[in-house]
Amino acid sequence: MWAGFASSLLLVTVAEFGDKTFFTPLILAMRHPRRWVFLGTWLALAVMTLLAVVAGKVLFKLLPPLGVRVLSAGVFAAFGLRMLWQAYKMTPQQEKEEEEEALRLVEQAEEKGAGRGGAWAIVWEAFSLTALAELGDKTQIATVSLAATHPGLSVWAGATLGHGLMVGLAVVGGRFLAAHISERAVHWVGGGLFLVFALLTGWELLGSGISQIPVR
């Protein structure tokens, strides 16, 4: 149980930094009260994480355990290699793309009246924009993989706590962090972390395969 909690907490906390999911509440918190931005963003991420966990458990029911572990290892390896390649090729201008995209989405929403009308309007704006940013994101897909191989409640709790930590950092000190921590460095660390999870899943796969070999 603790393995699923710790894995999802570590993965989400590292991988979400510098993503649209990080910059969206950061930008909103400069325009609206932080507590309502935090509430809407964290609720959205808790719901999206729950959907990912449910998808992981459905996947576990549909595929044999061996197939689930092979798929999970492949997902982690693919994301890890992709992030390392992005870090290798990333230019200073590309480091700002996620923030610029998040700003564009916020401005488009507020031009249509989002965030007007009090606290619940702000909560809904943060919720809807964050849910859109998280849908199909690498951390959501990674959560599906973790939930397929670990207890769902522990994965949901760890990932939700990790999201809460990152959202809290974004709304309180996100601008300072973004100015002092390179997105390229985060990609190097995140890519390495994904590869570690791929290796650990592969090791579990190897161990389970060996244990199923009949002894004569």
DRENNUFI-360122 format. One line per field, with one value per residue (C-alpha): residue number from 1; x, y, z. Coordinates in pm, whole numbers, padded with zeros to 5 digits. Layout:
nr <- [NUM / ...]
u <- [X / ...]
v <- [Y / ...]
w <- [Z / ...]
This chain:
nr <- [1 / 2 / 3 / 4 / 5 / 6 / 7 / 8 / 9 / 10 / 11 / 12 / 13 / 14 / 15 / 16 / 17 / 18 / 19 / 20 / 21 / 22 / 23 / 24 / 25 / 26 / 27 / 28 / 29 / 30 / 31 / 32 / 33 / 34 / 35 / 36 / 37 / 38 / 39 / 40 / 41 / 42 / 43 / 44 / 45 / 46 / 47 / 48 / 49 / 50 / 51 / 52 / 53 / 54 / 55 / 56 / 57 / 58 / 59 / 60 / 61 / 62 / 63 / 64 / 65 / 66 / 67 / 68 / 69 / 70 / 71 / 72 / 73 / 74 / 75 / 76 / 77 / 78 / 79 / 80 / 81 / 82 / 83 / 84 / 85 / 86 / 87 / 88 / 89 / 90 / 91 / 92 / 93 / 94 / 95 / 96 / 97 / 98 / 99 / 100 / 101 / 102 / 103 / 104 / 105 / 106 / 107 / 108 / 109 / 110 / 111 / 112 / 113 / 114 / 115 / 116 / 117 / 118 / 119 / 120 / 121 / 122 / 123 / 124 / 125 / 126 / 127 / 128 / 129 / 130 / 131 / 132 / 133 / 134 / 135 / 136 / 137 / 138 / 139 / 140 / 141 / 142 / 143 / 144 / 145 / 146 / 147 / 148 / 149 / 150 / 151 / 152 / 153 / 154 / 155 / 156 / 157 / 158 / 159 / 160 / 161 / 162 / 163 / 164 / 165 / 166 / 167 / 168 / 169 / 170 / 171 / 172 / 173 / 174 / 175 / 176 / 177 / 178 / 179 / 180 / 181 / 182 / 183 / 184 / 185 / 186 / 187 / 188 / 189 / 190 / 191 / 192 / 193 / 194 / 195 / 196 / 197 / 198 / 199 / 200 / 201 / 202 / 203 / 204 / 205 / 206 / 207 / 208 / 209 / 210 / 211 / 212 / 213 / 214 / 215 / 216]
u <- [00000 / 00274 / 00460 / 00164 / 00124 / 00493 / 00528 / 00230 / 00325 / 00682 / 00586 / 00315 / 00515 / 00810 / 00636 / 00372 / 00618 / 00639 / 00333 / 00010 / -00141 / 00116 / 00097 / -00284 / -00338 / -00028 / -00182 / -00529 / -00387 / -00251 / -00604 / -00829 / -00818 / -00573 / -00794 / -01066 / -00813 / -00651 / -00987 / -01105 / -00772 / -00722 / -01081 / -01032 / -00708 / -00864 / -01149 / -00917 / -00695 / -00998 / -01092 / -00736 / -00744 / -01077 / -00935 / -00633 / -00851 / -01061 / -00739 / -00631 / -00961 / -00939 / -00575 / -00379 / -00136 / 00162 / 00014 / -00064 / 00296 / 00438 / 00208 / 00291 / 00665 / 00625 / 00426 / 00684 / 00974 / 00804 / 00733 / 01081 / 01257 / 01026 / 01098 / 01474 / 01463 / 01259 / 01512 / 01799 / 01637 / 01473 / 01562 / 01509 / 01204 / 01053 / 01087 / 00819 / 00571 / 00369 / 00328 / 00229 / -00026 / -00175 / -00197 / -00371 / -00631 / -00698 / -00738 / -00972 / -01188 / -01204 / -01289 / -01603 / -01685 / -01523 / -01438 / -01701 / -01973 / -01803 / -01618 / -01795 / -01739 / -01366 / -01373 / -01550 / -01308 / -01010 / -01180 / -01273 / -00941 / -00740 / -00949 / -00898 / -00522 / -00493 / -00702 / -00466 / -00161 / 00142 / 00076 / -00282 / -00171 / 00108 / -00152 / -00354 / -00043 / 00028 / -00333 / -00323 / -00035 / -00097 / -00395 / -00619 / -00681 / -00310 / -00238 / -00527 / -00420 / -00055 / -00129 / -00392 / -00151 / 00120 / -00118 / -00213 / 00151 / 00218 / -00099 / -00013 / 00335 / 00190 / -00063 / 00171 / 00517 / 00483 / 00632 / 00944 / 00987 / 00934 / 01199 / 01459 / 01403 / 01463 / 01190 / 01466 / 01615 / 01271 / 01243 / 01580 / 01474 / 01122 / 01245 / 01493 / 01220 / 00991 / 01274 / 01332 / 00964 / 00998 / 01295 / 01119 / 00809 / 01030 / 01203 / 00866 / 00769 / 01085 / 01031 / 00670 / 00772 / 01039 / 00803 / 00556 / 00814 / 00720 / 00981 / 01051]
v <- [00000 / 00245 / 00174 / 00300 / 00607 / 00703 / 00633 / 00846 / 01126 / 01145 / 01112 / 01380 / 01626 / 01620 / 01573 / 01845 / 02128 / 02356 / 02198 / 02375 / 02226 / 02426 / 02752 / 02769 / 02819 / 03040 / 03280 / 03263 / 03337 / 03668 / 03767 / 03617 / 03525 / 03239 / 03023 / 02991 / 02920 / 02653 / 02495 / 02475 / 02350 / 02084 / 01958 / 01922 / 01728 / 01506 / 01420 / 01361 / 01142 / 00940 / 00885 / 00770 / 00525 / 00382 / 00345 / 00165 / -00080 / -00146 / -00210 / -00454 / -00642 / -00656 / -00763 / -01044 / -00931 / -00995 / -00777 / -00498 / -00487 / -00495 / -00208 / -00009 / -00050 / 00058 / 00369 / 00476 / 00413 / 00605 / 00909 / 00898 / 00887 / 01156 / 01392 / 01334 / 01403 / 01720 / 01833 / 01767 / 01965 / 02238 / 02600 / 02898 / 02999 / 02650 / 02661 / 02932 / 02752 / 02583 / 02913 / 03097 / 02828 / 02842 / 03223 / 03201 / 02957 / 03173 / 03488 / 03315 / 03190 / 03530 / 03707 / 03489 / 03593 / 03312 / 03401 / 03675 / 03647 / 03570 / 03286 / 02994 / 03144 / 03153 / 02797 / 02681 / 02866 / 02706 / 02365 / 02367 / 02504 / 02261 / 01961 / 02051 / 02090 / 01757 / 01549 / 01306 / 01461 / 01241 / 01235 / 01119 / 00837 / 00746 / 00734 / 00486 / 00267 / 00294 / 00215 / -00095 / -00237 / -00090 / -00045 / 00224 / 00415 / 00452 / 00576 / 00824 / 00953 / 00994 / 01160 / 01392 / 01497 / 01556 / 01769 / 01962 / 02037 / 02159 / 02369 / 02523 / 02611 / 02751 / 02986 / 03101 / 03116 / 02990 / 03297 / 03278 / 02905 / 02941 / 03213 / 03013 / 02653 / 02565 / 02368 / 02191 / 02070 / 01949 / 01751 / 01587 / 01488 / 01386 / 01181 / 01002 / 00934 / 00782 / 00554 / 00446 / 00348 / 00160 / -00034 / -00109 / -00231 / -00441 / -00589 / -00679 / -00828 / -01036 / -01149 / -01249 / -01435 / -01632 / -01721 / -01869 / -02105 / -02459 / -02637 / -02992]
w <- [00000 / 00097 / -00226 / -00430 / -00207 / -00217 / -00590 / -00691 / -00450 / -00581 / -00946 / -00940 / -00729 / -00969 / -01304 / -01261 / -01201 / -01504 / -01669 / -01769 / -01453 / -01255 / -01449 / -01468 / -01092 / -01079 / -01333 / -01180 / -00832 / -00963 / -01070 / -00802 / -00430 / -00383 / -00159 / -00424 / -00698 / -00480 / -00398 / -00759 / -00891 / -00624 / -00659 / -01034 / -00989 / -00722 / -00960 / -01257 / -01040 / -00930 / -01295 / -01367 / -01075 / -01192 / -01544 / -01399 / -01211 / -01523 / -01714 / -01443 / -01483 / -01862 / -01900 / -01738 / -01463 / -01690 / -01964 / -01716 / -01593 / -01945 / -02047 / -01732 / -01784 / -02146 / -02050 / -01791 / -02031 / -02314 / -02096 / -01946 / -02283 / -02421 / -02130 / -02156 / -02529 / -02470 / -02208 / -02449 / -02733 / -02522 / -02596 / -02360 / -02565 / -02543 / -02164 / -02168 / -02396 / -02117 / -01931 / -02250 / -02337 / -01986 / -02007 / -02344 / -02208 / -01900 / -02108 / -02352 / -02065 / -01893 / -02216 / -02214 / -01858 / -01657 / -01297 / -01267 / -01007 / -00678 / -00510 / -00677 / -01022 / -00946 / -00814 / -01129 / -01356 / -01181 / -01182 / -01552 / -01679 / -01467 / -01566 / -01932 / -01881 / -01694 / -01934 / -02107 / -01938 / -01869 / -01495 / -01547 / -01776 / -01533 / -01254 / -01461 / -01483 / -01109 / -01018 / -01236 / -01030 / -00680 / -00442 / -00588 / -00265 / -00192 / -00545 / -00531 / -00189 / -00288 / -00621 / -00470 / -00195 / -00455 / -00660 / -00347 / -00270 / -00623 / -00640 / -00302 / -00427 / -00749 / -00587 / -00307 / -00462 / -00816 / -00982 / -00763 / -00828 / -01202 / -01215 / -01022 / -01134 / -01497 / -01673 / -01860 / -01531 / -01422 / -01747 / -01681 / -01329 / -01432 / -01726 / -01503 / -01248 / -01512 / -01623 / -01263 / -01241 / -01569 / -01433 / -01104 / -01288 / -01514 / -01210 / -01057 / -01392 / -01399 / -01041 / -01100 / -01415 / -01233 / -00950 / -01199 / -01352 / -01237 / -01029 / -01146]
